[in-house]
Structures are given as structure tokens and as C-alpha cells.
Amino acid sequence: MTDMERRGRATEAFFGRRKGKALREQQAETLNSLLPAFLIDLSAAPPAPLTSLFPVPVERLRLEIGFGGGEHLIHRALETPSTGFIGVEPFVNSMQKLLSRIGETGAANIRVYNDDATQLLDWLPDASLDQIDLLYPDPWPKRKHWKRRFVSKTNLDRFHRVLKPGGLFCFASDIDTYVNWTLLKCRDHGGFDWMADNAADWLTPYQGWPSTRYEAKARREGRSSAYLTFRKI
């Protein structure tokens, strides 16, 4: 990262929880024993090729930002073992849940980062990812907080840099204002093409989609979801 990039980062802020209720002793042991083996070290240069982050052969690379309970990430990792998954989640309790599932399933095609996703994005090489997933991010529903939303011109610039030509940015949300916000931000950015021909394309969950607890709660509360797919151009 250049000095100019570091100065730019000083103007950014991370918004979100890092800790919830205290972990039980066994949960803390799982976190402490497994995290070092799966954590990406940003103090070292990215390996070349980036696929060598993983101890198993992988053909594609996919990043999930804010994986929450990890239901989607672990499902996709087991579903497509030839893809290497990088999951970002600063929330300690969520990281513990994912690592516990990795321990149970033996999924070796996952690596994680436990801090601000923009740090990882700036560390990644140009055109290194096949797909970025941003699924049910914090909507910051109050208008005065909209500037905190992860979808922004700056972060779309980051996405565009690290995605391969034709790479995908997938966004899901049950908050109408955030869906519209994302559509407008991607349109105005100019580097992404919304891959929707009709309403079914954004109302239908992604192929192989595993419903998460958050999504189930949204439906119980009467909120429907949108599933947007953008292609880097």
C-alpha cells in the first residue's frame, strides 16, 4: 500500500460490532486454535498465484464480505471444493461459528480475515477474484447513516480493481432503500453491468442458495429479498 493510499484510509472508518456475548471456554479454544491456521496475514505480500493461499488445488477465487453466521460460506465451500473462498467477518462470535463448522466439516478451501474488508481488498492483487458476495450487509436504515453503507463509489472502485474481467459482484438485501441505493451506485460507477432481463432475475434466489436465519427472519416480518448480480465491464 502506498503512502497516498494510507492517507486515504485514514479518512475511512469501520462501522460495526466486533464482539457480542462472551464466548464459552470451548468456543474460545476453538477460535484460538483454528484462527491462526486460516487467517490471511496482510503483513506479507500476496502469494503468486493467489490460489496458493489454499492447501488444496482451487480453480476460482471468491470473496464473501460479512459472512455472519457462515451458513452461506460453508455451504458454498462444501458445494464447490474447486473454488477457494475468502471470508471476511470482524465479529468475533461469527468467526468462531464459522471456524467451528470448518473444524466439523474439514473444509480446506476457506481462508478468513477478521478485520475491515477494505484492508483486505487493498491487499489483493489486481484482477485476482472471480466473484465478490455482499449478502445482507448492514443497511444503516437511517438516512443520516447511509454514508456508512458498504456499497460506495470508493468500494466499487476496489471491487472493480480486484475482479477479473467479467467477474461478478453479487448483492442480496431485504431493504428496498439499500437495493435501490446499490442499483444507482453501480449504474453511476459505470464499471458494472446489471445482469437482469426481467423481475424474476432479481427476485429469484441464486442457484443453490441456502436460506439463512437472517433471511428467514426477514420473511417472517414480511420483507422480501432482492438478489442482484453485476458483471465487471
C-alpha positions in Angstrom: 0.0 0.0 0.0 1.4 3.4 -0.9 1.7 6.4 1.4 -1.1 8.1 -0.5 -3.4 5.0 0.0 -2.6 5.0 3.7 -3.5 8.7 4.0 -6.8 8.0 2.1 -7.6 5.1 4.5 -7.2 7.5 7.5 -10.4 9.2 6.3 -12.4 6.0 6.3 -14.0 4.4 9.3 -15.1 0.9 10.2 -18.7 0.7 11.4 -20.0 -2.5 13.0 -19.8 -4.7 16.1 -16.6 -6.7 16.8 -17.8 -8.6 19.9 -21.1 -9.9 21.3 -21.7 -12.0 24.3 -18.6 -13.6 25.8 -17.5 -16.9 24.2 -17.8 -20.0 26.4 -14.5 -21.7 27.2 -14.7 -24.3 24.5 -15.8 -21.7 21.9 -12.8 -19.5 22.8 -10.5 -22.6 22.5 -11.9 -23.3 19.0 -11.3 -19.7 17.9 -7.8 -19.6 19.3 -6.7 -22.9 17.9 -8.2 -22.7 14.4 -7.9 -19.0 13.6 -4.1 -18.8 13.1 -4.3 -21.7 10.5 -7.0 -20.0 8.4 -6.2 -16.3 8.9 -4.8 -14.3 6.0 -1.7 -12.3 7.1 -1.8 -8.9 5.4 1.7 -8.1 6.6 3.0 -10.5 4.0 2.8 -9.8 0.3 0.0 -11.7 -1.6 1.3 -15.0 -2.8 1.7 -15.6 -6.6 -0.5 -17.2 -7.6 -3.1 -16.2 -5.1 -4.6 -19.6 -5.3 -1.6 -20.8 -3.3 -3.3 -19.3 -0.2 -5.1 -22.7 0.0 -3.6 -26.1 0.8 -5.8 -27.7 -1.8 -5.9 -27.1 -5.6 -8.5 -24.4 -6.5 -9.5 -23.0 -9.9 -11.6 -20.0 -8.9 -11.5 -17.4 -6.1 -14.5 -16.0 -4.4 -14.7 -13.4 -1.6 -17.6 -13.1 0.9 -17.7 -9.8 2.8 -19.5 -10.1 6.2 -20.4 -13.8 6.3 -22.4 -13.5 9.5 -23.1 -17.0 10.9 -21.2 -18.5 8.0 -24.1 -20.6 6.7 -23.8 -19.4 3.2 -20.0 -19.5 3.1 -19.6 -23.1 4.5 -22.4 -24.3 2.2 -20.7 -22.9 -0.9 -17.3 -24.2 0.1 -18.6 -27.7 0.5 -20.7 -27.4 -2.7 -17.7 -26.3 -4.8 -14.5 -27.6 -3.4 -12.6 -26.4 -6.6 -13.3 -22.8 -5.6 -11.2 -21.1 -2.9 -13.3 -18.9 -0.6 -12.1 -15.9 1.4 -14.5 -14.8 4.1 -14.3 -11.5 5.9 -16.0 -11.0 9.3 -14.8 -8.7 12.1 -17.5 -10.0 14.6 -15.7 -12.5 16.9 -18.8 -14.6 17.6 -19.5 -15.1 13.9 -15.9 -16.0 13.2 -16.0 -18.6 16.0 -19.1 -20.2 14.4 -17.5 -20.5 11.0 -14.3 -21.9 12.3 -16.3 -24.5 14.3 -18.1 -25.6 11.2 -14.7 -25.8 9.3 -13.4 -28.0 12.1 -16.5 -30.2 11.8 -16.5 -30.5 8.0 -12.8 -30.4 7.2 -13.3 -27.7 4.6 -9.8 -26.8 3.4 -10.8 -24.3 0.7 -11.6 -21.4 3.1 -9.4 -18.6 4.3 -10.6 -15.8 6.6 -9.8 -12.2 7.6 -11.2 -10.8 10.8 -10.9 -7.1 10.3 -12.1 -4.3 8.0 -12.8 -5.7 4.5 -11.3 -2.7 2.8 -7.9 -3.6 4.2 -8.1 -7.0 2.5 -9.4 -5.5 -0.7 -6.5 -3.1 -0.9 -4.1 -6.0 -0.2 -5.4 -8.2 -3.0 -3.7 -8.1 -6.4 -5.4 -6.6 -9.5 -7.9 -8.9 -11.3 -7.5 -11.7 -8.8 -11.1 -12.6 -7.9 -13.8 -14.3 -9.9 -16.7 -13.2 -7.6 -17.5 -11.0 -4.6 -20.5 -11.7 -2.5 -22.1 -9.0 -0.3 -25.1 -10.7 1.3 -27.5 -8.9 3.6 -25.0 -6.2 4.7 -25.9 -3.8 7.4 -28.4 -1.5 5.7 -27.9 1.5 8.0 -31.6 2.4 7.5 -31.5 5.9 8.9 -30.8 8.4 6.1 -28.1 10.2 8.1 -26.2 6.9 8.3 -26.5 6.0 4.6 -22.9 7.2 4.1 -21.8 4.2 6.2 -23.2 1.6 3.7 -20.5 -0.6 2.3 -21.6 0.0 -1.3 -20.0 3.2 -2.2 -18.0 4.7 -5.1 -14.8 4.0 -3.3 -15.6 0.4 -2.6 -17.0 -0.2 -6.0 -13.6 1.0 -7.3 -12.0 -1.6 -5.1 -14.3 -4.3 -6.4 -13.6 -3.3 -10.0 -9.8 -3.5 -9.4 -9.7 -6.9 -7.8 -12.3 -8.6 -10.0 -11.2 -10.4 -13.1 -12.6 -9.2 -16.4 -16.2 -10.5 -16.4 -16.1 -11.2 -12.7 -19.3 -11.0 -10.7 -20.5 -8.8 -7.8 -23.5 -10.4 -6.1 -25.6 -8.4 -3.6 -28.6 -9.5 -1.6 -30.8 -7.5 0.7 -34.3 -7.3 2.1 -34.1 -3.5 2.5 -35.7 -1.7 -0.5 -33.7 1.5 0.0 -30.4 -0.4 0.0 -31.4 -2.3 -3.1 -32.2 0.9 -4.9 -29.0 2.5 -3.5 -26.9 -0.3 -4.9 -28.5 -0.2 -8.3 -27.9 3.5 -8.5 -24.3 3.3 -7.2 -23.4 0.6 -9.7 -25.1 2.4 -12.6 -23.3 5.7 -11.8 -20.0 3.9 -11.3 -20.0 2.7 -14.9 -17.8 -0.3 -14.4 -20.6 -2.8 -13.7 -23.4 -4.3 -15.8 -26.6 -5.4 -14.0 -27.4 -8.8 -15.3 -31.2 -8.7 -15.1 -33.6 -9.0 -18.0 -36.8 -9.3 -16.0 -38.1 -9.2 -12.5 -37.6 -12.9 -12.0 -33.8 -12.4 -12.4 -33.6 -10.3 -9.2 -36.5 -11.9 -7.2 -35.2 -15.5 -7.6 -32.5 -16.6 -5.2 -29.1 -17.5 -6.6 -28.8 -21.1 -7.8 -28.1 -23.4 -4.9 -28.9 -20.7 -2.5 -29.2 -21.9 1.2 -31.6 -19.8 3.1 -30.0 -18.2 6.2 -31.5 -17.4 9.6 -31.5 -13.7 8.8 -33.4 -14.3 5.5 -36.0 -16.4 7.3 -36.5 -13.7 9.9 -37.0 -11.1 7.2 -39.7 -13.2 5.5 -41.5 -13.7 8.8 -41.5 -9.9 9.2 -43.0 -9.5 5.7 -39.9 -8.4 3.9 -39.0 -9.9 0.5 -35.4 -10.1 -0.8 -33.7 -9.0 -3.9 -30.7 -10.8 -5.4 -28.7 -8.6 -7.7 -25.8 -9.7 -9.9 -23.4 -7.3 -11.6 -20.7 -8.2 -14.1 -17.4 -6.2 -14.3 -17.1 -4.4 -17.6 
